[in-house]
């Protein structure tokens, strides 16, 4: 399920993760999002 959320965020950002913050409290998902280039909140 985490992969689906991250994939959806990549699509929503137009493959430009710097244009959209990623919000999650899941530490593993946050790490994956950071690795893709998202700024993770909180």
C-alpha positions in Angstrom: 0.0 0.0 0.0 2.9 2.4 0.7 4.2 1.9 -2.8 0.8 2.9 -4.2 0.7 6.1 -2.1 4.2 7.0 -3.2 3.4 6.2 -6.9 0.3 8.3 -6.7 2.3 11.2 -5.3 4.8 10.9 -8.1 2.0 11.1 -10.7 0.3 14.0 -8.9 3.6 15.9 -8.8 4.1 15.4 -12.6 7.3 13.5 -11.8 8.7 16.6 -10.2 8.7 15.7 -6.5 10.2 19.1 -5.6 6.8 20.7 -6.5 4.7 18.9 -3.9 5.3 18.1 -0.2 4.7 14.5 1.0 2.8 14.1 4.2 3.2 10.9 6.3 3.9 9.8 9.8 5.3 6.4 8.5 9.1 6.5 8.9 9.7 3.9 6.2 7.4 5.7 3.7 9.0 9.0 4.6 12.4 7.6 3.8 11.3 6.3 0.5 9.6 9.6 -0.3 12.8 11.5 0.6 14.8 9.1 -1.7 12.5 10.1 -4.5 13.1 13.8 -3.9 10.0 14.8 -1.9 10.1 17.2 1.0 8.5 15.2 3.8 6.2 16.8 6.4 5.9 16.8 9.4 
